[in-house]
């Protein structure tokens, strides 16, 4: 993984892995999950969104 990684599973769920940098230095791994909403006709994000 560089600063971001993306995986799509068989159900179409997208997982985005990225580095959330801390002001004091270093970083933490953050994960955002995007699932398709048929009623809204778009992907909805959950977790730590960039």
Secondary structure as a PSIPRED ss2 file (coil, helix, strand):
# PSIPRED VFORMAT (PSIPRED V4.0)

   1 X C   1.000  0.000  0.000
   2 X C   1.000  0.000  0.000
   3 X C   1.000  0.000  0.000
   4 X E   0.000  0.000  1.000
   5 X E   0.000  0.000  1.000
   6 X E   0.000  0.000  1.000
   7 X E   0.000  0.000  1.000
   8 X E   0.000  0.000  1.000
   9 X C   1.000  0.000  0.000
  10 X C   1.000  0.000  0.000
  11 X C   1.000  0.000  0.000
  12 X C   1.000  0.000  0.000
  13 X C   1.000  0.000  0.000
  14 X E   0.000  0.000  1.000
  15 X E   0.000  0.000  1.000
  16 X E   0.000  0.000  1.000
  17 X E   0.000  0.000  1.000
  18 X E   0.000  0.000  1.000
  19 X E   0.000  0.000  1.000
  20 X E   0.000  0.000  1.000
  21 X E   0.000  0.000  1.000
  22 X C   1.000  0.000  0.000
  23 X C   1.000  0.000  0.000
  24 X C   1.000  0.000  0.000
  25 X C   1.000  0.000  0.000
  26 X C   1.000  0.000  0.000
  27 X E   0.000  0.000  1.000
  28 X E   0.000  0.000  1.000
  29 X E   0.000  0.000  1.000
  30 X E   0.000  0.000  1.000
  31 X E   0.000  0.000  1.000
  32 X E   0.000  0.000  1.000
  33 X E   0.000  0.000  1.000
  34 X E   0.000  0.000  1.000
  35 X E   0.000  0.000  1.000
  36 X E   0.000  0.000  1.000
  37 X E   0.000  0.000  1.000
  38 X C   1.000  0.000  0.000
  39 X C   1.000  0.000  0.000
  40 X C   1.000  0.000  0.000
  41 X C   1.000  0.000  0.000
  42 X E   0.000  0.000  1.000
  43 X E   0.000  0.000  1.000
  44 X E   0.000  0.000  1.000
  45 X E   0.000  0.000  1.000
  46 X E   0.000  0.000  1.000
  47 X E   0.000  0.000  1.000
  48 X C   1.000  0.000  0.000
  49 X C   1.000  0.000  0.000
  50 X C   1.000  0.000  0.000
